[in-house]
Amino acid sequence: VKLVESGGGLVQPGGSLRLSCTASGFTFSGYAVSWYRQAPGKERELVAGITSAGGILNYLDSVKGRFTVSRDNIKNTAYLQMNSLKPEDTAVYYCNLRATSLWGQGTQVTVSS
């Protein structure tokens, strides 16, 4: 039973990345998923959430209009499309099976010129 994030990296301001969160060992389609991030020296914050059926739960105000959360239950994967990235988006991004203690290992996103 695990979640594995991927897709992070170094990108210039204004660039885009798509993060993936791939689940295994359980029925992924039965759970909502949340994306969090944690920047150095800061607390972890909730970025976006999506229901088990693909409905949007929430977006952090600072990412509205730039980030899009989605999922493909056939592929057991949730996504976070991040556009118009800013240096302040730099953080380790984590996915979480909502209302559980199951977290991925995180993927680093660095936005810098």
C-alpha positions in Angstrom: 0.0 0.0 0.0 1.8 3.1 -1.1 1.7 6.4 -3.0 4.6 7.5 -5.2 5.0 11.1 -6.4 7.0 12.0 -9.5 7.4 14.8 -12.0 9.2 17.4 -9.9 12.3 19.2 -11.0 13.9 22.6 -11.7 11.9 25.0 -13.8 12.3 28.7 -14.6 9.7 31.2 -13.5 6.7 31.1 -15.7 7.3 27.4 -16.6 5.1 24.4 -16.0 5.4 21.0 -14.4 3.0 18.1 -14.0 3.2 16.1 -10.8 1.9 12.5 -10.6 0.8 10.5 -7.6 0.6 6.8 -8.4 -1.1 4.5 -6.0 -0.7 0.8 -5.5 -2.0 -1.9 -3.2 -5.5 -0.6 -2.6 -8.6 0.6 -4.4 -7.5 4.1 -5.4 -10.8 5.0 -6.9 -12.5 4.9 -3.5 -10.5 7.8 -2.0 -10.2 11.5 -2.3 -6.7 12.8 -2.7 -5.0 15.9 -1.4 -1.8 17.6 -2.6 0.3 19.4 0.0 3.6 21.3 -0.2 6.2 22.2 2.3 8.8 24.9 1.7 12.0 25.2 3.8 11.3 26.6 7.2 7.5 26.6 6.6 4.7 24.4 7.7 3.1 22.0 5.3 0.1 23.5 3.5 -2.8 22.1 1.6 -2.5 23.0 -2.1 -5.5 21.2 -3.8 -7.9 18.4 -3.2 -10.0 16.1 -5.5 -12.8 13.7 -4.7 -12.8 10.1 -5.5 -14.9 10.8 -8.6 -12.8 13.7 -9.8 -14.7 16.6 -8.3 -12.6 19.5 -7.1 -12.5 20.0 -3.3 -10.3 23.0 -2.9 -7.4 25.1 -4.1 -5.0 27.2 -2.1 -5.8 30.8 -3.0 -2.3 31.5 -4.2 -2.4 28.7 -6.8 -6.0 29.3 -8.1 -6.0 29.8 -11.9 -2.5 28.4 -12.2 -2.7 24.8 -10.8 -5.2 22.1 -11.8 -5.8 18.9 -10.0 -7.1 15.8 -11.8 -7.1 12.1 -11.6 -7.3 8.9 -13.7 -8.8 6.1 -11.7 -7.9 3.6 -14.5 -4.3 4.4 -14.1 -4.5 4.8 -10.3 -2.9 8.2 -10.6 -3.7 11.7 -9.5 -2.1 14.7 -11.1 -1.2 18.3 -10.3 -0.7 20.4 -13.4 1.3 23.5 -12.4 1.5 26.4 -14.8 2.9 30.0 -14.5 5.2 28.8 -11.7 6.7 31.3 -9.4 9.7 31.1 -7.1 7.4 31.0 -4.1 6.0 27.7 -5.4 9.4 26.1 -4.6 8.7 23.3 -2.1 8.5 19.5 -1.6 5.1 18.4 -2.9 3.3 15.5 -1.3 0.2 13.6 -2.1 -2.0 12.2 0.6 -4.9 9.9 0.7 -7.4 12.2 2.2 -8.4 11.4 5.8 -5.8 8.7 6.1 -2.2 8.6 7.2 -1.0 7.4 3.8 1.5 9.9 2.2 3.9 9.7 -0.6 7.6 10.4 -0.2 7.4 13.8 -1.9 8.9 15.3 -5.0 11.0 18.5 -5.1 9.9 21.4 -7.2 12.3 24.3 -7.6 11.4 27.4 -9.5 14.4 29.5 -10.2 16.1 31.3 -13.0 
